[in-house]
Amino acid sequence: MEEEDGPVYVDEDLEDMGDDIISVYDSSQLPDPILQMDKQGKIILNWLVYFILLWQYKNYVSDNAIEHMLKFLQQLFHCIGSLVQQHIDLELFLVLAANIPTTLYSARKLLNIERDCFEKYVVCSKCTKLYEMDNNLFNNGRETVARTCTNVAYPRARRPKACAAQLAQKVILNRGTCKFYAIKTYCNRRIIDFLEFLLKRPGFEQQCEKWRERDVGKDLYADVYDGKVWKDFKKWKNGKDFFNLPHSFGLMLNVDWFKSFKHRNDCSVGVMYIVLMNLPRHLRFKNENVILVGIIPALKKEPASLNHFLEPVVDELKPLWSGVNVSTFSSPKDAVKILAALLCCSSDIPAARKLCGFLGHQAHLDCSHC
């Protein structure tokens, strides 16, 4: 069977072709950035970069793909500017080419976008113990080496033994420098900061108070507000109902695992997220209202317990129970006191077992020593 006219490319050929296109022009020949750009050029550049980042967010495009696009646009504007300059005295495209960022870091820096709002911890890949990111290296007197896990799973055993798993790996870069990278990283987001971010939205506080105006029949259970836990939640030091206090919120914790790659079953990433039960049901689980608490890295097998990953969450729930001061949309200057309590957990049976410390469905309780 005869092939159609025209060349046929495989993936490797297309990758090589892309590298050739990127390397046609030397970026060192471009003008100095920012200094030669006027106000009109800055507006066009900011609009272009903002659209690209928004397009990435809306269409779930990878970071590598966006950086290839930015580099291509830089070379494209440089080529167009060179051609236009031969006929018309117009250097706008050359200036734009010099200022187009070629990495996501420089793109977000141009628009003053703070993306990385997570606290990162080093995770022991064996026992899931968390360690501070800046505390995983030490000097043994001769060289800098990575620390090992010092967690003792059973401290009351006859011979307690530390985990001793490696926490970081040593990598030699092209320039000959040595770097240590954490083998596994856990990302945690502060609940208090995100609650303050939500309360600064216009109308968000009013949405959280709409549950008080509901008119439901006496024997009808239409939402969580009609249940006994919500109505009788009185564990407060002054004897008042918790949800009758101003700016009080009920939280629900969820955890689940998902496959991060479509054609791989050996890579499962876990997420912990919190929703505000005060919100109406049609707004409660929208992406913009969900607090992503933590991202559990892919391990050889899912952890049997989530206690180590829950430690940062518990450290924030304690002050939220007593009350913390934050700024809101209605009170941007004078901080108001907000209260929050974890009322329930919502997960499937395997995840709920790990989250709450329950026994598995195949577990057997040995009562011979009772």
PyMOL commands that set and color helices and strands:
alter all, ss='L'
color gray80, all
select helices_A, chain A and resi 11-22+27-29+39-59+63-85+92-99+104-110+133-135+191-199+204-208+210-213+224-226+228-231+242-244+281-284+287-289+307-322+349-356
alter helices_A, ss='H'
color red, helices_A
select strands_A, chain A and resi 119-123+130-132+137-139+144-146+168-172+178-182+185-188+248-259+268-276+291-296+324-326+336-345
alter strands_A, ss='S'
color yellow, strands_A
deselect
rebuild
show_as cartoon
